[in-house]
Amino acid sequence: MTAAIGLASLAACNQTPREQAADNIEANAEAVADNIEDRADYANTEAGEDLLENRADAVRATGENQAEDMRTHDADTNLSNGM
């Protein structure tokens, strides 16, 4: 376990700022989606639970798309990554 943490830390040091930003986008989206899914567990109706689970899926997909955009588009091309 300690070795895995060390390797993850080392890998993070070798990332470009763009890759780190993309990873942060994905991590933040995942955290938000997890929170939404936690709320879904306490929904009053099945329809409410489904709505929240779908919203969590949409948040994850958006985060993945934004991170991929960050990784693949040049910051100077005025594309949608906003950099």
N, C-alpha and C positions, 0 to 999 in steps of 0.2 A: 504494500500500500504506500509506504513512504517513497519507494522508488518511483511509483507512478506519479505521485505528487511532484517529485523532483523533475521527472521528465516533462511533465506538463508545464512546470515553471520555466524550464529551459526552452521548451518550444515557444512559449509566449515571448521570450526574450528575442527570439530570432524572427519574429513577425515584423512585417512592415506596418507603418501606422495605418495604412488603408486596410490591411487584413485585421489588425486589432479593432479598428472601428467596425468592420463588418461582423466580427465575432461579438462585439458588444451589442450591436443591433440585434443579432440572433438571440443572445442571452437575455436581453431585456424583453424581447417579444415572448420568449419562452416563459419568463417569470410572470409576465402579465397573463399569458394564456393559462398557466398553472393556477393563478389566483381566480381566474374566471371559472375554471373547472371546479375548483374548491367550492365556489359559490353555487355551482350547478348541483352539487351534492345536497344542498339544502333548499333547493327549489320546491315550491309548494305543489307544482303540477309537473307531469311528464313533459308537457309542451314547454314549460318554462325551463326545465332541465335541458331539453333538446336545443332550445334557443341559445342558452348559455354555452353549451358544448359546441354548437356551430360557430358562435362568436369566437370561442377560443381557437378553433381551427382556422378561422379567418385571420386572427391576430398572428398565429404562427406562420401562415402562408405569406402574409404581408411582410413580416420580419425576414423570412427567407428570401423573398423577392428583393427587398431593399438591400439586404446583405449581398446578394448576388450582383445586384446593380453596382454596389460599391466596389466589389472585387473586379468587375469586368469592364467598367467604363472609365475612360480617361477623364480626370477631373476638369480638364480644360475644354471639353467638348460641349458644355452646357446641356448635358443629359440630365436625367431625372435624379441623379444621386445628390444633387444640391451642393456639391463641393466646389 
